[in-house]
Amino acid sequence: MLSYVEGVDTDEVLALLQEVAEEVINPRFRALADHQVLEKNPGDLVTVADREAEVLITRRLREAYPEAVVLGEEHFEENPDVLTAYAAAPHAFTVDPIDGTKNFVRGSKDHGVMVAELRGPHVVRSWIWQPQHQVAYVAEQGAGAFRNGERLTRPSVASPAEPRGVTSYRKWIGTSLGEFPPMELTWVCCAVDYPMLVQGAADYIVYRGRQPWDHAPGSLLVSEAGGFLGTFDGEAYDARTIPARGIVGAASRELYDVLVPLIP
């Protein structure tokens, strides 16, 4: 059974995600029965593993932090009002039990479990656990971003005139922002996309999806590594709100400022 999470130790929360993945996610990987995969909306999949993982993570967070609001992706589907409570809460968490559910269903290793902790308007800690890759990304406000315990620093863009751009918005794949090279498809999973951005596999990412559980964890990872996350409207990303149009993650604030005027 899962251990009780107590206190505020960052390693304990990571251990929680790892334990949940081992208990309810990994046994279903490449072993899902048809009845264990459902559509919330056309093309929007959820599995029994998503739902069970969120219940377990949420329960342990609430036991450890009873005053906090926990915004889980699957709970939001049943209770949209939780978004209002989350936005106003002095202490909150986001939970994405399996980010990249379609990848998970298709048997791709590119999926992850994500949690972010907010104190007021600030994401102060975040966790991304990629169970099939056995890689953990952890960030703490003011303390840095880490991959399996090793500090991450976003490398410089190799060619400032030709930064590599990726997007999850399929209508924009193959299109260019200004004179930059055409955008390619992301890894179709924020739990993989943001680490790839930080490690230099892409120089910027353009998203139309804007839900907090998708972007709050990566926002801190990116900023602590030296990158920048903002909206299509030129504002710094705020994990308490859903931007009106979209989100851009960039290797630097300077690159972000160049990109924003080019977005349709």
CORMO-V682237 format. One record per residue. N is the residue number from 1. RES is the residue in one small letter. SS is DSSP state (@ for helix, = for strand, . for the rest). Layout:
((N/RES/SS) (N/RES/SS))
This chain:
((1/m/.) (2/l/.) (3/s/.) (4/y/.) (5/v/.) (6/e/.) (7/g/.) (8/v/.) (9/d/.) (10/t/@) (11/d/@) (12/e/@) (13/v/@) (14/l/@) (15/a/@) (16/l/@) (17/l/@) (18/q/@) (19/e/@) (20/v/@) (21/a/@) (22/e/@) (23/e/@) (24/v/@) (25/i/@) (26/n/@) (27/p/@) (28/r/@) (29/f/.) (30/r/.) (31/a/.) (32/l/.) (33/a/.) (34/d/@) (35/h/@) (36/q/@) (37/v/=) (38/l/=) (39/e/=) (40/k/=) (41/n/=) (42/p/.) (43/g/.) (44/d/=) (45/l/=) (46/v/=) (47/t/=) (48/v/@) (49/a/@) (50/d/@) (51/r/@) (52/e/@) (53/a/@) (54/e/@) (55/v/@) (56/l/@) (57/i/@) (58/t/@) (59/r/@) (60/r/@) (61/l/@) (62/r/@) (63/e/@) (64/a/@) (65/y/.) (66/p/.) (67/e/.) (68/a/.) (69/v/=) (70/v/=) (71/l/=) (72/g/=) (73/e/@) (74/e/@) (75/h/@) (76/f/@) (77/e/@) (78/e/@) (79/n/.) (80/p/.) (81/d/.) (82/v/@) (83/l/@) (84/t/@) (85/a/@) (86/y/@) (87/a/@) (88/a/@) (89/a/.) (90/p/.) (91/h/=) (92/a/=) (93/f/=) (94/t/=) (95/v/=) (96/d/=) (97/p/=) (98/i/=) (99/d/=) (100/g/.) (101/t/@) (102/k/@) (103/n/@) (104/f/@) (105/v/@) (106/r/@) (107/g/.) (108/s/.) (109/k/.) (110/d/.) (111/h/.) (112/g/=) (113/v/=) (114/m/=) (115/v/=) (116/a/=) (117/e/=) (118/l/=) (119/r/=) (120/g/.) (121/p/.) (122/h/=) (123/v/=) (124/v/=) (125/r/=) (126/s/=) (127/w/=) (128/i/=) (129/w/=) (130/q/=) (131/p/.) (132/q/.) (133/h/.) (134/q/.) (135/v/=) (136/a/=) (137/y/=) (138/v/=) (139/a/=) (140/e/=) (141/q/.) (142/g/.) (143/a/.) (144/g/=) (145/a/=) (146/f/=) (147/r/=) (148/n/.) (149/g/.) (150/e/=) (151/r/=) (152/l/=) (153/t/.) (154/r/.) (155/p/.) (156/s/.) (157/v/.) (158/a/.) (159/s/.) (160/p/@) (161/a/@) (162/e/@) (163/p/.) (164/r/.) (165/g/=) (166/v/=) (167/t/=) (168/s/.) (169/y/.) (170/r/@) (171/k/@) (172/w/@) (173/i/.) (174/g/.) (175/t/.) (176/s/.) (177/l/.) (178/g/.) (179/e/.) (180/f/.) (181/p/.) (182/p/.) (183/m/.) (184/e/=) (185/l/=) (186/t/.) (187/w/.) (188/v/.) (189/c/.) (190/c/@) (191/a/@) (192/v/@) (193/d/@) (194/y/@) (195/p/@) (196/m/@) (197/l/@) (198/v/@) (199/q/@) (200/g/.) (201/a/.) (202/a/.) (203/d/.) (204/y/=) (205/i/=) (206/v/=) (207/y/=) (208/r/.) (209/g/.) (210/r/.) (211/q/.) (212/p/@) (213/w/@) (214/d/@) (215/h/@) (216/a/@) (217/p/@) (218/g/@) (219/s/@) (220/l/@) (221/l/@) (222/v/@) (223/s/@) (224/e/@) (225/a/@) (226/g/.) (227/g/.) (228/f/=) (229/l/=) (230/g/=) (231/t/=) (232/f/.) (233/d/.) (234/g/.) (235/e/.) (236/a/=) (237/y/.) (238/d/.) (239/a/.) (240/r/.) (241/t/.) (242/i/.) (243/p/.) (244/a/.) (245/r/.) (246/g/.) (247/i/=) (248/v/=) (249/g/=) (250/a/=) (251/a/.) (252/s/.) (253/r/@) (254/e/@) (255/l/@) (256/y/@) (257/d/@) (258/v/@) (259/l/@) (260/v/@) (261/p/.) (262/l/.) (263/i/.) (264/p/.))
